[in-house]
């Protein structure tokens, strides 16, 4: 029985999904490129913890959190679907989005993704931002350690977010509904 030849995108996706990364490392498929990152350092995890605690305490909507949850996102051009792993993913508790989810789940229903820059900050600033916008994720929070700033991207359309608000560490960052509180960044520095 003859088989249809695989496209380059299909071969890339199959190879990516078959990867066996070392323990603690994570692999993502971002805009046609396989990106492997080492385990995060303690400061990276501290930023995630600072955001998580505030969301759980202050958000006007109860939120569930997943660290390092694989998301399948639309791609641009002829690339296979993007497979991104945000540092943090928030979804309204009432949706129970993570219950029974596959390791790579669709992004519909996700309210906010969080990235903290580390070894490849440009990927967080650009490629992953475009991936999250294409996926229609309403809010993307980027904690940029190199710039000592926090940026909230909102209002996704096509390949990017139409709005962005950047503040230096130490200033409050207003998070819109469904969160509806000011994220305090004084402990980020």
N, C-alpha and C positions, 0 to 999 in steps of 0.2 A: 504494500500500500504506500503510495507516494505521499509525502508530507509537504506542506507549503514551507518554503524557506522562511526562517525567522528574520525579522527585521533587526537592524542594529539596536533599536530601542528595546526590543524584546530580549535580545541576547544580554544587553546591559542589565535589564531588570532581573532576568533569571540569575545572572552571575551575582548581582547584589543580594538577592534573597537567599542565595546559597552560601554567602560568606559566613565563615566561622571566626568571629572576632575574639581576641583574647579577653579573658574575664575582666570586667570593669570598663573596657573600651566600648564605644558605640559607633556604629556605622550608619550613615545616612546617604540617601541618593538625592542630591540637590542640583537641579537644573542640568541633569545629564552627567554629573560628576559624583563619584563615590568619595565620601569624606569620612575618615576614621579619626575619632578624637580619643585622647587618653582620659582616664578618670579625672574628675574635677578636683581642684585644690580646696582646702578648707575655707578660704575667703569666698570662693565661688558659692559654696554651699551655704555660707553664712548669709549672703545676699538673698538666696532663695528662701531661707528660713525667716528672714526679716519680712519679706513680702507675704509669705504664707501666714504667719501669725497675725498680721494686720488684716488680711482678707478674712480670715476665720473670725476675728473679733469684731470687725467694723462693717463688713459688707451688708448692705440692705437686703441682699438675697443670699440664702445659705448656699455655699459653694463646696463642691468636691474638688479635690486636688489630685493630680497624678504627676509625679516626677519622672521624667524620661519616658513618656508614653509615645509610642510610634503613631504618627498621623500620616495618612495618605492624602495627598493634596494634588489638585490639578497642576499640570505642567504647561509651560509655554512652548510653542514650536513643536518639533518632532521628538522631544524627549519623552521617556516613560514618565508615569506619574511620579511626582516627588514623594519621597519617604523621609519625613523630617521627625526629629525627636527633640521637641522643645525641652528646655530645662524645667519648665513648669507649665502645666495645663490646668485651667480652671473651667468647670462647667457647673451650671445650677444643679444643686442636689436633687431637685424634683425630677430631673431628666434621667438620673442614674445611668449616665452615659458610659461609665467605665465598667459597669456590671456586665459580664459576659462578652466584653469586647475582645476582638482578635488582637494579637500583638501589634498589628498595623491596622488601626481603625479609621473610618472616615472622620472628617473634621466637623461635620454638621453638628451643631449644638454646642460647640466649644465657645465659651464667652471671652477668654483671654489666654494668650500664650505669653510666657516670660522667657527671655534669654539673657544670660549674663556673659559678657564677652570673655573669651579666654584665648586659646592658642590661635584661632583664626577669626579675629574680630570682624574682618570685612565680610565674611559669610553671614554673620549675625546682622550686620548693618545693611547689607544689600540683598544677597541671594535669598536668605531665609525670609526677609521682610517681603520680598516679591512672592515667595511661595505661600506665605500666610495670607497675603492679600488675595491672591488667586483663589485660595481655598475659602474666601469669604469670612475668615475669622475676624470678628468685629474689632477686637483690641489686641495690639501687640505691644508689650512692655519690654523695652530694651534697657538694660543696666550696662552702661559702657564704662568699664573700669579704667580704660586709657584716658577718657575724657572727663572722668569724675562727673558723669551726667546720667540722667534718667530721661528716656524719651517714651512718650505714649503715642503710638500710631493708631489712628482710628479712621472710620469711614472708608472701608476697602472698595476699590473699583478697579476691575481688570487686574493689572500687574502691580498695583501699588496702593498705598493709603493716601487719601486726599488731605488728611489732616495729621499734623504732628505737633506735639508740644514737648519741648526739651527744657529741663530745668537742671541746675547744678545740684550736687549733693547738698543737703541741708535745707532745701526749700520743699514745701509740700507740693505734691502732684495730684490734682483732682482727677479721680477716676469716675467716669460717668456710670449711669445705670448699666447693668444691674448691680453695680458695686456701690456707687453713690457715697463715696467718702474720700477724704484727702489722704493719700499715701504719704506718710512721714519718711523722709530720707535722711534725717539727721544722723542716724547710726551707720549710714552707708560709707562715710569717709574713713 
